[in-house]
Amino acid sequence: MKKGEKFLSFVKFEKEIESAYREKLSATKRPEETADVFIEFAINFLSKIKPEITRNHIDQIYFDPDSENGYKLSPNLEKILGNEILNNSDLPAILKRLALSAVHRRKALVSNNERTNMFRMQEKPDQH
């Protein structure tokens, strides 16, 4: 970023959804639900920045738990947001924080399911 260039901050919008996001994420019971929660809240967040982004764009944001950022935007969504927002704001960092929260919740659920399944297997009586 060049000196004198303005930096846009969307932390205010993040704070508006943060509590509800954490609650909904912690209420998820299955690993695959974390993606739905992330996408729902990401679209809600993006629509606060660009009202033309609606639930119709829900298939244009991808939860990617194996990537560094945890998410990916479609080229169309990037175009709507524009270079100024994508390059000169905290939007990518906020989306990354939201995504990584979902990634951590997903990992916890996967690990918990594995432990539960292993316990259930040990619990079964021998059948002769």
N, CA, C and O atoms as a GROMACS GRO file, in nm:
protein
  512
    1MET      N    1   0.084  -0.118   0.000
    1MET     CA    2   0.000   0.000   0.000
    1MET      C    3   0.089   0.124   0.000
    1MET      O    4   0.186   0.133   0.076
    2LYS      N    5   0.055   0.219  -0.084
    2LYS     CA    6   0.135   0.341  -0.096
    2LYS      C    7   0.100   0.439   0.015
    2LYS      O    8  -0.011   0.439   0.068
    3LYS      N    9   0.198   0.523   0.048
    3LYS     CA   10   0.176   0.626   0.150
    3LYS      C   11   0.065   0.720   0.103
    3LYS      O   12   0.062   0.761  -0.013
    4GLY      N   13  -0.024   0.754   0.193
    4GLY     CA   14  -0.134   0.844   0.158
    4GLY      C   15  -0.257   0.773   0.105
    4GLY      O   16  -0.364   0.832   0.096
    5GLU      N   17  -0.242   0.644   0.071
    5GLU     CA   18  -0.354   0.567   0.021
    5GLU      C   19  -0.443   0.531   0.140
    5GLU      O   20  -0.393   0.495   0.247
    6LYS      N   21  -0.573   0.542   0.122
    6LYS     CA   22  -0.659   0.515   0.238
    6LYS      C   23  -0.684   0.365   0.254
    6LYS      O   24  -0.693   0.290   0.156
    7PHE      N   25  -0.694   0.326   0.379
    7PHE     CA   26  -0.717   0.186   0.415
    7PHE      C   27  -0.858   0.178   0.472
    7PHE      O   28  -0.893   0.250   0.565
    8LEU      N   29  -0.938   0.089   0.416
    8LEU     CA   30  -1.076   0.074   0.461
    8LEU      C   31  -1.084  -0.032   0.571
    8LEU      O   32  -1.019  -0.136   0.562
    9SER      N   33  -1.163  -0.003   0.673
    9SER     CA   34  -1.179  -0.100   0.781
    9SER      C   35  -1.325  -0.139   0.796
    9SER      O   36  -1.415  -0.055   0.796
   10PHE      N   37  -1.347  -0.270   0.807
   10PHE     CA   38  -1.483  -0.324   0.821
   10PHE      C   39  -1.501  -0.396   0.954
   10PHE      O   40  -1.591  -0.479   0.969
   11VAL      N   41  -1.415  -0.366   1.051
   11VAL     CA   42  -1.422  -0.430   1.182
   11VAL      C   43  -1.558  -0.404   1.247
   11VAL      O   44  -1.610  -0.489   1.319
   12LYS      N   45  -1.614  -0.288   1.222
   12LYS     CA   46  -1.745  -0.254   1.279
   12LYS      C   47  -1.849  -0.360   1.238
   12LYS      O   48  -1.929  -0.404   1.321
   13PHE      N   49  -1.848  -0.399   1.112
   13PHE     CA   50  -1.942  -0.500   1.064
   13PHE      C   51  -1.909  -0.638   1.123
   13PHE      O   52  -1.999  -0.717   1.154
   14GLU      N   53  -1.780  -0.664   1.139
   14GLU     CA   54  -1.740  -0.792   1.199
   14GLU      C   55  -1.794  -0.800   1.341
   14GLU      O   56  -1.846  -0.904   1.382
   15LYS      N   57  -1.782  -0.691   1.416
   15LYS     CA   58  -1.830  -0.689   1.555
   15LYS      C   59  -1.981  -0.713   1.561
   15LYS      O   60  -2.030  -0.774   1.656
   16GLU      N   61  -2.054  -0.665   1.461
   16GLU     CA   62  -2.200  -0.681   1.457
   16GLU      C   63  -2.242  -0.828   1.446
   16GLU      O   64  -2.346  -0.867   1.499
   17ILE      N   65  -2.161  -0.909   1.378
   17ILE     CA   66  -2.200  -1.049   1.356
   17ILE      C   67  -2.123  -1.148   1.444
   17ILE      O   68  -2.159  -1.265   1.454
   18GLU      N   69  -2.016  -1.100   1.506
   18GLU     CA   70  -1.922  -1.186   1.577
   18GLU      C   71  -1.989  -1.277   1.682
   18GLU      O   72  -1.965  -1.398   1.683
   19SER      N   73  -2.069  -1.222   1.768
   19SER     CA   74  -2.130  -1.298   1.876
   19SER      C   75  -2.224  -1.406   1.823
   19SER      O   76  -2.217  -1.521   1.865
   20ALA      N   77  -2.312  -1.367   1.732
   20ALA     CA   78  -2.407  -1.463   1.673
   20ALA      C   79  -2.331  -1.572   1.597
   20ALA      O   80  -2.370  -1.689   1.599
   21TYR      N   81  -2.223  -1.533   1.530
   21TYR     CA   82  -2.143  -1.630   1.455
   21TYR      C   83  -2.082  -1.735   1.549
   21TYR      O   84  -2.093  -1.855   1.525
   22ARG      N   85  -2.020  -1.687   1.656
   22ARG     CA   86  -1.959  -1.780   1.752
   22ARG      C   87  -2.063  -1.874   1.811
   22ARG      O   88  -2.038  -1.994   1.825
   23GLU      N   89  -2.179  -1.820   1.846
   23GLU     CA   90  -2.286  -1.902   1.904
   23GLU      C   91  -2.332  -2.010   1.806
   23GLU      O   92  -2.346  -2.127   1.842
   24LYS      N   93  -2.357  -1.968   1.683
   24LYS     CA   94  -2.408  -2.064   1.584
   24LYS      C   95  -2.302  -2.170   1.551
   24LYS      O   96  -2.333  -2.287   1.534
   25LEU      N   97  -2.177  -2.126   1.543
   25LEU     CA   98  -2.068  -2.219   1.514
   25LEU      C   99  -2.052  -2.320   1.628
   25LEU      O  100  -2.033  -2.439   1.603
   26SER      N  101  -2.060  -2.274   1.750
   26SER     CA  102  -2.043  -2.366   1.863
   26SER      C  103  -2.162  -2.460   1.877
   26SER      O  104  -2.152  -2.565   1.941
   27ALA      N  105  -2.276  -2.425   1.818
   27ALA     CA  106  -2.394  -2.511   1.823
   27ALA      C  107  -2.392  -2.621   1.716
   27ALA      O  108  -2.474  -2.712   1.719
   28THR      N  109  -2.297  -2.612   1.622
   28THR     CA  110  -2.292  -2.714   1.516
   28THR      C  111  -2.254  -2.848   1.578
   28THR      O  112  -2.173  -2.857   1.670
   29LYS      N  113  -2.315  -2.952   1.525
   29LYS     CA  114  -2.292  -3.087   1.577
   29LYS      C  115  -2.215  -3.175   1.479
   29LYS      O  116  -2.153  -3.274   1.519
   30ARG      N  117  -2.218  -3.140   1.352
   30ARG     CA  118  -2.149  -3.220   1.250
   30ARG      C  119  -2.047  -3.133   1.176
   30ARG      O  120  -2.072  -3.015   1.151
   31PRO      N  121  -1.933  -3.191   1.140
   31PRO     CA  122  -1.827  -3.114   1.074
   31PRO      C  123  -1.875  -3.039   0.949
   31PRO      O  124  -1.833  -2.926   0.925
   32GLU      N  125  -1.961  -3.102   0.869
   32GLU     CA  126  -2.006  -3.038   0.744
   32GLU      C  127  -2.092  -2.915   0.769
   32GLU      O  128  -2.105  -2.831   0.680
   33GLU      N  129  -2.152  -2.902   0.887
   33GLU     CA  130  -2.235  -2.785   0.919
   33GLU      C  131  -2.150  -2.658   0.933
   33GLU      O  132  -2.202  -2.548   0.915
   34THR      N  133  -2.023  -2.673   0.966
   34THR     CA  134  -1.938  -2.556   0.986
   34THR      C  135  -1.925  -2.475   0.857
   34THR      O  136  -1.920  -2.352   0.862
   35ALA      N  137  -1.921  -2.543   0.744
   35ALA     CA  138  -1.911  -2.473   0.615
   35ALA      C  139  -2.036  -2.390   0.592
   35ALA      O  140  -2.027  -2.275   0.549
   36ASP      N  141  -2.154  -2.446   0.621
   36ASP     CA  142  -2.279  -2.373   0.601
   36ASP      C  143  -2.285  -2.248   0.688
   36ASP      O  144  -2.329  -2.142   0.643
   37VAL      N  145  -2.242  -2.261   0.813
   37VAL     CA  146  -2.244  -2.146   0.905
   37VAL      C  147  -2.147  -2.039   0.855
   37VAL      O  148  -2.181  -1.921   0.851
   38PHE      N  149  -2.026  -2.080   0.818
   38PHE     CA  150  -1.929  -1.982   0.768
   38PHE      C  151  -1.984  -1.908   0.646
   38PHE      O  152  -1.979  -1.786   0.641
   39ILE      N  153  -2.036  -1.983   0.550
   39ILE     CA  154  -2.085  -1.921   0.426
   39ILE      C  155  -2.202  -1.827   0.454
   39ILE      O  156  -2.208  -1.717   0.399
   40GLU      N  157  -2.294  -1.870   0.538
   40GLU     CA  158  -2.409  -1.785   0.573
   40GLU      C  159  -2.363  -1.652   0.634
   40GLU      O  160  -2.410  -1.545   0.594
   41PHE      N  161  -2.271  -1.657   0.729
   41PHE     CA  162  -2.226  -1.536   0.795
   41PHE      C  163  -2.133  -1.453   0.705
   41PHE      O  164  -2.133  -1.330   0.713
   42ALA      N  165  -2.055  -1.519   0.620
   42ALA     CA  166  -1.968  -1.445   0.528
   42ALA      C  167  -2.053  -1.365   0.429
   42ALA      O  168  -2.021  -1.249   0.400
   43ILE      N  169  -2.159  -1.426   0.378
   43ILE     CA  170  -2.247  -1.354   0.285
   43ILE      C  171  -2.315  -1.238   0.357
   43ILE      O  172  -2.327  -1.128   0.303
   44ASN      N  173  -2.360  -1.262   0.478
   44ASN     CA  174  -2.422  -1.156   0.559
   44ASN      C  175  -2.323  -1.041   0.578
   44ASN      O  176  -2.359  -0.924   0.562
   45PHE      N  177  -2.199  -1.073   0.612
   45PHE     CA  178  -2.095  -0.973   0.632
   45PHE      C  179  -2.067  -0.896   0.502
   45PHE      O  180  -2.061  -0.773   0.503
   46LEU      N  181  -2.050  -0.969   0.392
   46LEU     CA  182  -2.021  -0.904   0.263
   46LEU      C  183  -2.136  -0.814   0.217
   46LEU      O  184  -2.113  -0.712   0.154
   47SER      N  185  -2.259  -0.853   0.249
   47SER     CA  186  -2.374  -0.771   0.208
   47SER      C  187  -2.380  -0.639   0.284
   47SER      O  188  -2.440  -0.543   0.237
   48LYS      N  189  -2.317  -0.634   0.401
   48LYS     CA  190  -2.309  -0.507   0.475
   48LYS      C  191  -2.214  -0.411   0.405
   48LYS      O  192  -2.230  -0.289   0.411
   49ILE      N  193  -2.115  -0.467   0.337
   49ILE     CA  194  -2.015  -0.386   0.266
   49ILE      C  195  -2.066  -0.348   0.128
   49ILE      O  196  -2.054  -0.234   0.085
   50LYS      N  197  -2.122  -0.446   0.060
   50LYS     CA  198  -2.176  -0.426  -0.075
   50LYS      C  199  -2.318  -0.483  -0.077
   50LYS      O  200  -2.336  -0.605  -0.089
   51PRO      N  201  -2.420  -0.397  -0.065
   51PRO     CA  202  -2.558  -0.446  -0.059
   51PRO      C  203  -2.601  -0.529  -0.180
   51PRO      O  204  -2.698  -0.605  -0.171
   52GLU      N  205  -2.530  -0.516  -0.292
   52GLU     CA  206  -2.567  -0.596  -0.409
   52GLU      C  207  -2.528  -0.743  -0.392
   52GLU      O  208  -2.569  -0.828  -0.471
   53ILE      N  209  -2.450  -0.773  -0.289
   53ILE     CA  210  -2.419  -0.913  -0.258
   53ILE      C  211  -2.533  -0.965  -0.172
   53ILE      O  212  -2.560  -0.913  -0.063
   54THR      N  213  -2.598  -1.068  -0.222
   54THR     CA  214  -2.716  -1.124  -0.154
   54THR      C  215  -2.700  -1.274  -0.136
   54THR      O  216  -2.597  -1.332  -0.170
   55ARG      N  217  -2.802  -1.336  -0.081
   55ARG     CA  218  -2.802  -1.482  -0.064
   55ARG      C  219  -2.790  -1.554  -0.199
   55ARG      O  220  -2.753  -1.671  -0.204
   56ASN      N  221  -2.820  -1.483  -0.307
   56ASN     CA  222  -2.803  -1.543  -0.441
   56ASN      C  223  -2.656  -1.572  -0.471
   56ASN      O  224  -2.626  -1.650  -0.562
   57HIS      N  225  -2.565  -1.510  -0.396
   57HIS     CA  226  -2.422  -1.528  -0.418
   57HIS      C  227  -2.364  -1.636  -0.326
   57HIS      O  228  -2.242  -1.654  -0.320
   58ILE      N  229  -2.450  -1.707  -0.258
   58ILE     CA  230  -2.404  -1.804  -0.158
   58ILE      C  231  -2.315  -1.912  -0.217
   58ILE      O  232  -2.229  -1.967  -0.148
   59ASP      N  233  -2.334  -1.944  -0.344
   59ASP     CA  234  -2.252  -2.048  -0.408
   59ASP      C  235  -2.120  -1.990  -0.462
   59ASP      O  236  -2.046  -2.060  -0.531
   60GLN      N  237  -2.092  -1.864  -0.431
   60GLN     CA  238  -1.971  -1.800  -0.483
   60GLN      C  239  -1.866  -1.775  -0.376
   60GLN      O  240  -1.764  -1.711  -0.401
   61ILE      N  241  -1.893  -1.824  -0.257
   61ILE     CA  242  -1.791  -1.823  -0.153
   61ILE      C  243  -1.774  -1.968  -0.109
   61ILE      O  244  -1.872  -2.039  -0.087
   62TYR      N  245  -1.649  -2.009  -0.097
   62TYR     CA  246  -1.619  -2.149  -0.071
   62TYR      C  247  -1.544  -2.163   0.061
   62TYR      O  248  -1.447  -2.092   0.087
   63PHE      N  249  -1.591  -2.254   0.143
   63PHE     CA  250  -1.521  -2.288   0.266
   63PHE      C  251  -1.415  -2.390   0.227
   63PHE      O  252  -1.448  -2.495   0.172
   64ASP      N  253  -1.290  -2.360   0.256
   64ASP     CA  254  -1.180  -2.447   0.215
   64ASP      C  255  -1.090  -2.473   0.337
   64ASP      O  256  -0.988  -2.406   0.354
   65PRO      N  257  -1.129  -2.570   0.421
   65PRO     CA  258  -1.055  -2.593   0.546
   65PRO      C  259  -0.910  -2.635   0.528
   65PRO      O  260  -0.831  -2.628   0.622
   66ASP      N  261  -0.874  -2.678   0.408
   66ASP     CA  262  -0.736  -2.721   0.385
   66ASP      C  263  -0.645  -2.610   0.334
   66ASP      O  264  -0.525  -2.630   0.320
   67SER      N  265  -0.702  -2.493   0.305
   67SER     CA  266  -0.620  -2.383   0.254
   67SER      C  267  -0.573  -2.294   0.369
   67SER      O  268  -0.624  -2.302   0.481
   68GLU      N  269  -0.476  -2.210   0.340
   68GLU     CA  270  -0.420  -2.120   0.441
   68GLU      C  271  -0.524  -2.022   0.494
   68GLU      O  272  -0.528  -1.993   0.613
   69ASN      N  273  -0.609  -1.970   0.404
   69ASN     CA  274  -0.710  -1.872   0.443
   69ASN      C  275  -0.839  -1.935   0.493
   69ASN      O  276  -0.915  -1.872   0.568
   70GLY      N  277  -0.865  -2.057   0.454
   70GLY     CA  278  -0.987  -2.123   0.496
   70GLY      C  279  -1.107  -2.094   0.408
   70GLY      O  280  -1.215  -2.150   0.429
   71TYR      N  281  -1.090  -2.007   0.310
   71TYR     CA  282  -1.201  -1.973   0.220
   71TYR      C  283  -1.147  -1.929   0.085
   71TYR      O  284  -1.028  -1.904   0.069
   72LYS      N  285  -1.239  -1.921  -0.011
   72LYS     CA  286  -1.205  -1.870  -0.144
   72LYS      C  287  -1.328  -1.799  -0.199
   72LYS      O  288  -1.441  -1.845  -0.179
   73LEU      N  289  -1.307  -1.688  -0.266
   73LEU     CA  290  -1.416  -1.614  -0.331
   73LEU      C  291  -1.414  -1.643  -0.480
   73LEU      O  292  -1.307  -1.663  -0.539
   74SER      N  293  -1.531  -1.646  -0.542
   74SER     CA  294  -1.537  -1.665  -0.686
   74SER      C  295  -1.486  -1.538  -0.755
   74SER      O  296  -1.488  -1.430  -0.696
   75PRO      N  297  -1.440  -1.550  -0.879
   75PRO     CA  298  -1.397  -1.431  -0.954
   75PRO      C  299  -1.509  -1.327  -0.963
   75PRO      O  300  -1.483  -1.207  -0.957
   76ASN      N  301  -1.634  -1.371  -0.976
   76ASN     CA  302  -1.746  -1.278  -0.984
   76ASN      C  303  -1.762  -1.199  -0.854
   76ASN      O  304  -1.784  -1.078  -0.857
   77LEU      N  305  -1.750  -1.266  -0.741
   77LEU     CA  306  -1.761  -1.199  -0.611
   77LEU      C  307  -1.645  -1.102  -0.592
   77LEU      O  308  -1.663  -0.993  -0.539
   78GLU      N  309  -1.527  -1.142  -0.634
   78GLU     CA  310  -1.410  -1.052  -0.626
   78GLU      C  311  -1.434  -0.928  -0.712
   78GLU      O  312  -1.396  -0.817  -0.673
   79LYS      N  313  -1.496  -0.947  -0.828
   79LYS     CA  314  -1.524  -0.834  -0.917
   79LYS      C  315  -1.624  -0.738  -0.851
   79LYS      O  316  -1.606  -0.616  -0.857
   80ILE      N  317  -1.728  -0.792  -0.788
   80ILE     CA  318  -1.828  -0.708  -0.720
   80ILE      C  319  -1.761  -0.630  -0.607
   80ILE      O  320  -1.788  -0.511  -0.590
   81LEU      N  321  -1.676  -0.695  -0.531
   81LEU     CA  322  -1.609  -0.627  -0.419
   81LEU      C  323  -1.509  -0.523  -0.469
   81LEU      O  324  -1.496  -0.416  -0.410
   82GLY      N  325  -1.440  -0.555  -0.576
   82GLY     CA  326  -1.346  -0.460  -0.635
   82GLY      C  327  -1.209  -0.464  -0.572
   82GLY      O  328  -1.191  -0.508  -0.458
   83ASN      N  329  -1.111  -0.419  -0.649
   83ASN     CA  330  -0.971  -0.422  -0.606
   83ASN      C  331  -0.944  -0.338  -0.483
   83ASN      O  332  -0.866  -0.377  -0.396
   84GLU      N  333  -1.010  -0.221  -0.474
   84GLU     CA  334  -0.983  -0.134  -0.359
   84GLU      C  335  -1.017  -0.206  -0.228
   84GLU      O  336  -0.939  -0.203  -0.133
   85ILE      N  337  -1.132  -0.269  -0.224
   85ILE     CA  338  -1.174  -0.339  -0.103
   85ILE      C  339  -1.088  -0.462  -0.079
   85ILE      O  340  -1.048  -0.489   0.035
   86LEU      N  341  -1.057  -0.537  -0.183
   86LEU     CA  342  -0.979  -0.659  -0.167
   86LEU      C  343  -0.833  -0.632  -0.129
   86LEU      O  344  -0.772  -0.711  -0.058
   87ASN      N  345  -0.778  -0.521  -0.178
   87ASN     CA  346  -0.636  -0.493  -0.156
   87ASN      C  347  -0.606  -0.388  -0.051
   87ASN      O  348  -0.497  -0.386   0.005
   88ASN      N  349  -0.702  -0.298  -0.023
   88ASN     CA  350  -0.676  -0.187   0.069
   88ASN      C  351  -0.773  -0.185   0.186
   88ASN      O  352  -0.818  -0.078   0.229
   89SER      N  353  -0.806  -0.303   0.235
   89SER     CA  354  -0.896  -0.309   0.351
   89SER      C  355  -0.863  -0.431   0.435
   89SER      O  356  -0.780  -0.514   0.399
   90ASP      N  357  -0.931  -0.438   0.548
   90ASP     CA  358  -0.913  -0.552   0.636
   90ASP      C  359  -1.011  -0.665   0.604
   90ASP      O  360  -1.019  -0.763   0.678
   91LEU      N  361  -1.086  -0.652   0.495
   91LEU     CA  362  -1.184  -0.754   0.458
   91LEU      C  363  -1.122  -0.894   0.446
   91LEU      O  364  -1.176  -0.988   0.506
   92PRO      N  365  -1.012  -0.912   0.372
   92PRO     CA  366  -0.954  -1.048   0.364
   92PRO      C  367  -0.916  -1.103   0.501
   92PRO      O  368  -0.934  -1.222   0.526
   93ALA      N  369  -0.863  -1.019   0.588
   93ALA     CA  370  -0.824  -1.065   0.722
   93ALA      C  371  -0.946  -1.104   0.805
   93ALA      O  372  -0.941  -1.201   0.881
   94ILE      N  373  -1.054  -1.030   0.791
   94ILE     CA  374  -1.177  -1.060   0.865
   94ILE      C  375  -1.236  -1.192   0.816
   94ILE      O  376  -1.273  -1.277   0.896
   95LEU      N  377  -1.245  -1.208   0.684
   95LEU     CA  378  -1.297  -1.334   0.629
   95LEU      C  379  -1.209  -1.451   0.672
   95LEU      O  380  -1.260  -1.560   0.701
   96LYS      N  381  -1.079  -1.429   0.677
   96LYS     CA  382  -0.987  -1.534   0.719
   96LYS      C  383  -1.014  -1.571   0.865
   96LYS      O  384  -1.015  -1.689   0.900
   97ARG      N  385  -1.035  -1.471   0.951
   97ARG     CA  386  -1.065  -1.500   1.091
   97ARG      C  387  -1.193  -1.581   1.104
   97ARG      O  388  -1.199  -1.678   1.180
   98LEU      N  389  -1.296  -1.540   1.030
   98LEU     CA  390  -1.424  -1.614   1.034
   98LEU      C  391  -1.403  -1.758   0.986
   98LEU      O  392  -1.451  -1.853   1.048
   99ALA      N  393  -1.332  -1.772   0.876
   99ALA     CA  394  -1.309  -1.905   0.818
   99ALA      C  395  -1.227  -1.993   0.912
   99ALA      O  396  -1.259  -2.111   0.930
  100LEU      N  397  -1.123  -1.937   0.971
  100LEU     CA  398  -1.038  -2.018   1.058
  100LEU      C  399  -1.110  -2.059   1.185
  100LEU      O  400  -1.081  -2.165   1.241
  101SER      N  401  -1.204  -1.979   1.232
  101SER     CA  402  -1.288  -2.020   1.346
  101SER      C  403  -1.368  -2.144   1.307
  101SER      O  404  -1.381  -2.238   1.385
  102ALA      N  405  -1.423  -2.142   1.185
  102ALA     CA  406  -1.500  -2.257   1.136
  102ALA      C  407  -1.409  -2.378   1.116
  102ALA      O  408  -1.450  -2.492   1.143
  103VAL      N  409  -1.286  -2.355   1.068
  103VAL     CA  410  -1.191  -2.464   1.049
  103VAL      C  411  -1.160  -2.530   1.184
  103VAL      O  412  -1.157  -2.653   1.195
  104HIS      N  413  -1.136  -2.449   1.287
  104HIS     CA  414  -1.106  -2.502   1.420
  104HIS      C  415  -1.224  -2.580   1.477
  104HIS      O  416  -1.206  -2.687   1.536
  105ARG      N  417  -1.345  -2.528   1.458
  105ARG     CA  418  -1.464  -2.598   1.506
  105ARG      C  419  -1.479  -2.732   1.433
  105ARG      O  420  -1.513  -2.834   1.493
  106ARG      N  421  -1.455  -2.728   1.302
  106ARG     CA  422  -1.466  -2.850   1.221
  106ARG      C  423  -1.367  -2.956   1.270
  106ARG      O  424  -1.401  -3.073   1.284
  107LYS      N  425  -1.242  -2.913   1.295
  107LYS     CA  426  -1.140  -3.006   1.342
  107LYS      C  427  -1.180  -3.066   1.477
  107LYS      O  428  -1.161  -3.185   1.500
  108ALA      N  429  -1.234  -2.983   1.565
  108ALA     CA  430  -1.277  -3.032   1.697
  108ALA      C  431  -1.388  -3.136   1.681
  108ALA      O  432  -1.387  -3.238   1.749
  109LEU      N  433  -1.482  -3.109   1.592
  109LEU     CA  434  -1.592  -3.204   1.570
  109LEU      C  435  -1.542  -3.334   1.509
  109LEU      O  436  -1.585  -3.442   1.550
  110VAL      N  437  -1.451  -3.326   1.412
  110VAL     CA  438  -1.395  -3.446   1.349
  110VAL      C  439  -1.322  -3.528   1.454
  110VAL      O  440  -1.340  -3.649   1.462
  111SER      N  441  -1.240  -3.463   1.533
  111SER     CA  442  -1.162  -3.532   1.635
  111SER      C  443  -1.254  -3.593   1.740
  111SER      O  444  -1.232  -3.706   1.784
  112ASN      N  445  -1.357  -3.521   1.780
  112ASN     CA  446  -1.453  -3.570   1.877
  112ASN      C  447  -1.529  -3.692   1.822
  112ASN      O  448  -1.551  -3.790   1.893
  113ASN      N  449  -1.568  -3.684   1.694
  113ASN     CA  450  -1.639  -3.796   1.631
  113ASN      C  451  -1.550  -3.920   1.624
  113ASN      O  452  -1.596  -4.032   1.646
  114GLU      N  453  -1.422  -3.899   1.595
  114GLU     CA  454  -1.330  -4.012   1.588
  114GLU      C  455  -1.315  -4.078   1.724
  114GLU      O  456  -1.316  -4.201   1.734
  115ARG      N  457  -1.302  -3.996   1.829
  115ARG     CA  458  -1.290  -4.050   1.965
  115ARG      C  459  -1.418  -4.123   2.004
  115ARG      O  460  -1.413  -4.231   2.061
  116THR      N  461  -1.534  -4.062   1.972
  116THR     CA  462  -1.663  -4.124   2.005
  116THR      C  463  -1.679  -4.257   1.933
  116THR      O  464  -1.722  -4.355   1.993
  117ASN      N  465  -1.646  -4.260   1.805
  117ASN     CA  466  -1.658  -4.384   1.728
  117ASN      C  467  -1.565  -4.492   1.782
  117ASN      O  468  -1.604  -4.609   1.788
  118MET      N  469  -1.445  -4.455   1.820
  118MET     CA  470  -1.351  -4.551   1.873
  118MET      C  471  -1.403  -4.605   2.006
  118MET      O  472  -1.392  -4.725   2.032
  119PHE      N  473  -1.458  -4.518   2.090
  119PHE     CA  474  -1.514  -4.559   2.218
  119PHE      C  475  -1.630  -4.655   2.196
  119PHE      O  476  -1.642  -4.756   2.266
  120ARG      N  477  -1.715  -4.624   2.099
  120ARG     CA  478  -1.829  -4.711   2.071
  120ARG      C  479  -1.783  -4.849   2.024
  120ARG      O  480  -1.844  -4.950   2.058
  121MET      N  481  -1.676  -4.853   1.946
  121MET     CA  482  -1.624  -4.981   1.897
  121MET      C  483  -1.570  -5.064   2.013
  121MET      O  484  -1.588  -5.186   2.016
  122GLN      N  485  -1.506  -4.999   2.109
  122GLN     CA  486  -1.450  -5.069   2.224
  122GLN      C  487  -1.563  -5.117   2.317
  122GLN      O  488  -1.549  -5.217   2.386
  123GLU      N  489  -1.673  -5.046   2.317
  123GLU     CA  490  -1.784  -5.073   2.407
  123GLU      C  491  -1.864  -5.197   2.366
  123GLU      O  492  -1.925  -5.261   2.451
  124LYS      N  493  -1.865  -5.231   2.237
  124LYS     CA  494  -1.947  -5.342   2.186
  124LYS      C  495  -1.902  -5.474   2.249
  124LYS      O  496  -1.783  -5.506   2.250
  125PRO      N  497  -1.997  -5.550   2.300
  125PRO     CA  498  -1.959  -5.680   2.356
  125PRO      C  499  -1.920  -5.776   2.242
  125PRO      O  500  -1.968  -5.765   2.129
  126ASP      N  501  -1.833  -5.868   2.276
  126ASP     CA  502  -1.793  -5.968   2.176
  126ASP      C  503  -1.913  -6.053   2.140
  126ASP      O  504  -1.988  -6.099   2.226
  127GLN      N  505  -1.928  -6.074   2.013
  127GLN     CA  506  -2.040  -6.156   1.968
  127GLN      C  507  -1.986  -6.287   1.916
  127GLN      O  508  -1.918  -6.291   1.813
  128HIS      N  509  -2.015  -6.397   1.989
  128HIS     CA  510  -1.966  -6.529   1.950
  128HIS      C  511  -2.077  -6.611   1.896
  128HIS      O  512  -2.056  -6.726   1.858
   0.00000   0.00000   0.00000
